[in-house]
Amino acid sequence: MSTRTVRMVKSMIKYVIIAGLCLIFLAPFIVMITTSLKTMDDAFTIPVKVFPRVLTLKNYPDAVQRIPYFRYMGNTAIITALTLVGQLIVTPMVAYSLSLIDWKGAKVISALLMATMMIPYTVTMIPLYQIWHTFGLTNTYAPLIVPAFFGNSFYIILMRQFFKSLPKSLMEAARIDGANEFQRYVLIALPLCKPALTTIGIYTFLAAWSDYLGPLIYITKKDMFTLSLGLQDFMSQYTIEWTMLMAAATIFVLPTVILFAIFQRNFVEGISTTGIKS
């Protein structure tokens, strides 16, 4: 067997494995979408088929009418937007100070940030709730939004690694030209970190949009529910109507799919450039 044939066989095996893994990961989404297009009788007719025997779109308007879907979506959008703004403002500022400004304690702070990443959320969950309850801020969105304006350890470390990959000569040239620290940050560092900011933005959006545990802990009023809580409440009330639930879930994941499709290139570039230099 020639070398070229061996390479072709290896490539085919690699692509078959990738296609198989993609199918495994996509299978739940395919089932969710196809079930949302079925009638209740079709969904539970034996033998069960993946694709609908009778195509229907009725589940989508029924799902958004059965629960205050757009109210929940609005609540989720407010939390997500403010969380996104907080992270995108604070994260690059902190990361810039830790990576490109020479001050005593920067390495210690960086080490402490990395150490906090090892603490599970379940450990701090109860103390945090007690703090917010003491301030009377439970049943508000403050516990879900305010922490974003103090940064996230993981995002700060990612951005710090990206800033460290920037050429020092560029910053030195700006300093020689008379640019102060703030000007170097705004005019040079921020425009160059668009891929990393896109990566952090997507991570933040996904975490805030799909967050279930946070709203479950702090929110008990139904009119303040997020989509994740609303879908759980829908499932507990209407456990039989799976087709309607799948329609609601499809609408729920649609913004994340659209966001990733739009910013996919920047996301991949940001991931590949945030670990270049330690």
C-alpha positions, 0 to 999 in steps of 0.5 A, spaced: 500 500 500 502 506 497 504 512 502 498 516 499 493 511 500 495 510 507 494 517 508 487 517 505 485 512 509 487 515 515 484 521 513 477 518 512 478 514 518 479 521 522 473 524 518 468 518 520 470 519 527 469 527 527 462 525 523 460 520 529 462 525 534 458 531 531 452 526 530 452 524 538 453 531 540 447 534 535 442 528 536 439 531 542 438 537 538 435 534 532 430 530 537 428 536 540 427 540 534 423 534 530 419 533 537 417 540 537 414 539 530 410 533 532 403 532 534 402 529 541 399 522 538 405 522 533 410 523 538 408 517 542 406 513 537 410 506 537 414 505 533 417 512 535 420 515 529 425 521 529 422 525 524 414 527 524 409 523 520 405 529 520 409 536 520 405 541 525 408 548 527 402 549 532 406 547 538 410 554 537 404 559 538 401 554 543 408 554 547 409 562 548 401 563 549 401 557 555 406 561 559 408 568 559 414 566 555 416 573 552 416 576 559 421 571 561 425 572 555 425 580 557 427 578 564 433 573 561 435 579 556 435 584 561 440 580 566 444 577 560 445 584 557 447 588 563 452 582 565 455 582 558 456 590 559 459 589 566 464 583 564 466 587 557 468 593 561 471 590 567 475 584 565 479 588 560 481 593 565 483 588 570 487 584 565 491 590 562 493 592 569 495 585 571 499 584 564 502 590 562 502 595 568 508 594 572 506 594 579 508 590 586 503 585 587 500 584 580 503 577 580 500 575 587 493 578 585 494 573 578 495 567 583 490 569 587 485 569 581 487 563 579 486 560 586 479 562 586 478 558 580 479 552 583 473 553 588 466 550 586 460 555 586 457 550 591 462 552 596 460 559 596 453 559 594 450 559 601 455 564 604 453 569 598 446 568 599 446 570 606 450 576 604 445 578 599 439 576 604 442 581 609 442 587 604 435 585 602 437 584 595 434 577 594 428 577 589 431 582 585 436 581 579 442 584 583 445 578 585 445 576 578 448 582 575 452 586 580 458 580 580 459 581 573 461 588 574 467 585 579 470 581 574 470 573 573 477 570 574 477 565 568 475 571 564 480 575 567 486 570 566 484 569 559 484 576 557 491 577 561 494 571 557 492 575 550 495 582 553 501 578 554 501 576 547 501 583 545 508 586 542 511 590 548 515 594 542 508 597 540 506 599 547 513 602 548 513 606 542 506 609 544 509 611 551 515 614 547 510 618 543 507 621 549 501 616 550 499 615 557 497 609 560 489 610 559 490 612 552 495 606 550 489 602 553 483 605 549 487 606 543 492 600 542 490 594 547 482 594 546 482 595 539 487 589 538 483 584 543 477 584 539 477 576 538 479 575 546 473 580 547 468 576 543 470 569 546 469 572 553 462 575 550 460 569 548 462 565 554 458 570 558 452 570 554 451 563 554 452 563 562 447 568 563 442 566 558 442 559 560 443 560 568 438 556 572 442 555 579 443 563 580 435 565 579 433 558 582 436 561 589 435 568 588 428 569 585 421 566 587 416 571 584 414 568 578 413 575 574 421 575 575 422 568 572 428 567 567 427 563 561 430 557 564 426 557 571 420 558 566 421 552 562 422 548 569 415 551 571 412 549 565 415 542 565 412 541 572 405 544 570 405 540 564 409 534 564 405 531 559 405 536 553 412 534 551 411 537 544 410 544 546 415 543 551 420 542 546 418 548 542 419 552 548 426 549 548 427 550 541 426 558 541 430 558 548 436 555 545 435 559 538 439 566 540 445 562 542 446 558 536 445 565 532 450 568 536 455 563 535 454 563 528 455 570 527 461 570 531 464 563 530 471 566 527 472 571 532 471 566 537 475 561 535 481 566 534 480 568 541 481 561 544 487 560 539 490 566 542 489 567 549 494 561 551 500 563 547 504 566 552 504 565 560 
